Amino acid sequence: MKRSRINQVIKDMEALAREHGFEIPPFCKWTPEEWAEKGPECNEIRDNMLGWDITDYGLGRFDEVGFALITIRNGNVKNPIYKKPYAEKLLMLYEGQTSPLHYHWSKMEDIINRGGNDIYITVYNGAEDGSKLDTDVEVSTDGVKRVVPAGTQIKLSPGESITITPYLYHDFVVPKEGGPVLLGEVSMCNDDEHDNRFYDEMGRFPKIEEDEKPYRYLCNEYPKA
């Protein structure tokens, strides 16, 4: 993925957040030059990988499969210094973009449509071995419980949300028309390294082709204190 494309995605998400009245944290606005001056007082940001994150799941098809996100706050299950048991993210998907089917072994989360397009979330019950079950799925959307058949797509319009429980397979699908969608995620402490089970094997960070300077650092690029 070219750096110029990553830079443009970040600018697009900044604009979408402003459009819908969502103010992003100060550290999401720091330039690489500003980061060079940051000392150990910013280690919570470094250690917990707060900030910008762009993924194409290693597939190299970001416009089809992937999304942009900001980790706003998060604890750290590997480091007892950081005791927050909760996390918050802001995500953006372009029209026609999808995120692959996956579940979490431990994390419970709410996915909230913060504005823009609709989002469709496909739901299946998952098993410990990673298999996808054909059983009916109990879902809770904005406090209302219902039971739907396996493989149902739950539509979230702006302002609506769904609760994702452990072992609940889910994906994201954005309509091919209507523009991008801004999503919120409020969850238990997030551990992408150990708590994501993708139905199909996936990678994580994109391979970057440096065709221009970074506009913002990604969360795995911060210089050490």
C-alpha positions in Angstrom: 0.0 0.0 0.0 1.5 3.3 -1.0 2.2 5.9 1.7 0.4 8.5 -0.4 -2.7 6.4 -0.2 -2.4 5.9 3.6 -1.9 9.7 4.0 -5.1 10.3 1.9 -7.1 7.8 3.9 -6.1 9.5 7.2 -7.1 12.9 5.8 -10.4 11.5 4.6 -11.1 10.1 8.1 -10.2 13.4 9.7 -12.6 15.2 7.5 -15.4 12.6 8.1 -14.9 12.9 11.9 -15.2 16.7 11.6 -18.2 16.4 9.4 -20.0 14.4 12.1 -18.8 16.5 15.1 -16.3 13.9 16.5 -13.2 15.5 17.9 -10.2 13.2 17.7 -7.5 13.1 20.5 -4.5 15.5 20.3 -2.0 12.7 19.7 -3.8 11.8 16.5 -2.8 15.3 15.2 0.9 15.1 16.0 3.2 15.2 13.0 6.3 13.0 12.6 8.4 16.1 13.6 6.4 16.6 16.8 6.7 12.9 17.6 10.5 13.2 17.4 10.3 15.4 20.5 8.1 13.2 22.6 9.6 11.6 25.6 8.6 8.8 28.0 5.6 10.8 29.2 3.9 9.5 26.0 4.7 5.8 26.6 1.0 4.9 27.2 0.4 5.9 23.6 3.4 3.9 22.3 2.9 0.8 24.5 -0.8 0.5 23.9 -0.6 1.4 20.2 -3.0 4.3 20.4 -3.6 6.4 17.4 -3.8 5.7 13.7 -4.2 2.2 12.2 -4.7 1.3 8.6 -5.2 -2.4 7.6 -5.7 -4.3 4.4 -5.3 -7.6 6.3 -2.2 -8.3 4.2 -4.3 -8.9 1.1 -3.2 -5.8 -0.8 -6.8 -4.9 -1.8 -7.5 -2.1 0.6 -10.3 -0.5 -1.5 -12.2 -3.8 -1.2 -11.1 -5.3 2.1 -9.8 -3.1 5.0 -10.6 -0.1 7.1 -9.0 2.9 8.9 -9.3 3.3 12.6 -8.1 5.3 15.6 -7.5 3.6 18.9 -8.6 6.4 21.3 -8.0 4.6 24.6 -7.1 1.1 25.7 -5.7 -0.9 28.6 -3.0 -3.5 28.1 -3.5 -7.2 29.1 0.3 -7.7 28.8 1.4 -4.8 30.9 0.0 -4.3 34.5 1.0 -0.7 34.4 -2.0 0.1 32.3 -5.1 -1.0 34.3 -7.9 0.3 32.1 -10.3 -2.6 31.5 -11.9 -0.8 28.6 -11.2 0.5 25.1 -12.6 2.9 22.5 -12.0 3.1 18.8 -13.2 5.2 15.9 -13.4 3.5 12.5 -14.0 4.4 8.9 -14.9 2.3 5.9 -15.4 3.6 2.4 -18.4 2.7 0.3 -18.1 -0.8 -1.1 -15.5 -1.7 1.5 -15.7 -4.8 3.7 -14.0 -6.2 6.8 -13.6 -10.0 7.1 -15.6 -12.3 9.3 -14.1 -12.8 12.8 -14.9 -13.3 16.4 -13.2 -12.5 19.8 -12.6 -15.2 22.4 -12.8 -12.7 25.3 -13.8 -9.2 24.2 -17.4 -7.9 24.3 -18.0 -4.7 22.3 -20.6 -2.3 21.0 -20.3 -1.2 17.4 -22.0 2.2 16.8 -22.8 3.9 13.6 -21.6 7.4 14.3 -22.7 8.8 10.9 -22.5 8.7 7.1 -23.6 5.5 5.3 -25.4 2.5 6.6 -23.4 -0.6 7.7 -24.4 -4.2 7.5 -23.0 -6.7 10.0 -23.3 -10.4 9.2 -23.7 -12.6 12.3 -23.0 -16.3 13.0 -22.4 -18.2 16.2 -18.8 -19.5 16.3 -17.3 -22.5 18.0 -14.1 -22.9 19.9 -12.4 -24.6 16.9 -13.2 -21.6 14.7 -16.1 -23.3 12.8 -19.2 -21.3 11.9 -22.5 -22.7 13.2 -25.9 -22.9 11.5 -27.7 -22.1 14.8 -30.0 -19.1 15.3 -28.2 -16.1 16.7 -29.4 -13.9 19.6 -28.4 -10.3 18.9 -29.0 -7.1 20.9 -29.3 -3.8 19.0 -29.7 -0.7 21.2 -31.0 -2.7 24.1 -33.5 -4.7 22.1 -32.9 -8.5 21.9 -34.0 -10.6 19.0 -33.2 -14.0 17.4 -32.2 -14.2 13.8 -31.1 -17.0 11.5 -27.4 -17.7 11.0 -25.9 -15.4 8.3 -28.4 -12.6 8.8 -27.1 -9.1 7.9 -28.0 -6.6 10.6 -28.4 -3.1 9.2 -27.2 -0.2 11.4 -28.2 3.3 10.3 -26.5 6.3 11.8 -27.1 6.3 15.6 -27.8 2.6 15.8 -25.6 0.0 17.5 -25.1 -3.7 18.0 -23.6 -5.6 20.9 -21.0 -8.2 19.9 -20.4 -11.0 22.4 -17.5 -13.5 22.5 -17.7 -16.1 19.8 -20.1 -14.1 17.7 -18.8 -14.1 14.2 -19.3 -10.7 12.6 -18.1 -8.7 9.5 -18.6 -5.2 8.1 -20.2 -4.5 4.7 -20.7 -1.0 3.4 -23.1 -0.4 0.5 -21.5 0.5 -2.8 -23.3 3.8 -2.9 -23.8 6.4 -0.2 -20.3 7.4 0.8 -18.1 6.3 3.8 -19.3 5.3 7.2 -17.9 6.4 10.6 -18.2 3.8 13.3 -17.5 3.8 17.0 -16.4 0.9 19.1 -16.7 0.8 22.9 -15.4 -2.4 24.4 -13.5 -4.3 27.0 -9.8 -4.1 26.9 -8.6 -4.8 23.3 -5.9 -7.3 22.4 -5.6 -7.6 18.7 -2.6 -9.9 19.0 -4.3 -12.7 20.9 -8.1 -12.2 20.8 -9.0 -12.1 17.1 -10.2 -15.3 15.4 -10.7 -14.7 11.6 -12.7 -17.3 9.8 -10.2 -17.1 6.9 -6.5 -16.6 7.8 -5.6 -12.9 7.6 -2.6 -10.7 8.0 -2.5 -7.4 9.8 -0.5 -4.3 8.8 -0.1 -3.4 5.2 3.2 -3.5 3.4 4.1 0.1 2.8 5.7 1.6 -0.3 7.3 4.9 0.7 6.4 7.2 -2.1 6.0 10.3 0.1 6.6 11.4 3.7 4.2 10.2 6.4 1.4 12.7 7.2 0.8 11.0 10.5 2.6 8.0 12.0 0.7 4.7 12.3 0.5 3.2 15.7 3.3 0.7 15.0 5.7 3.4 13.7 6.3 5.7 16.7 9.9 6.5 17.6 11.1 5.3 20.9 11.4 7.8 23.8 
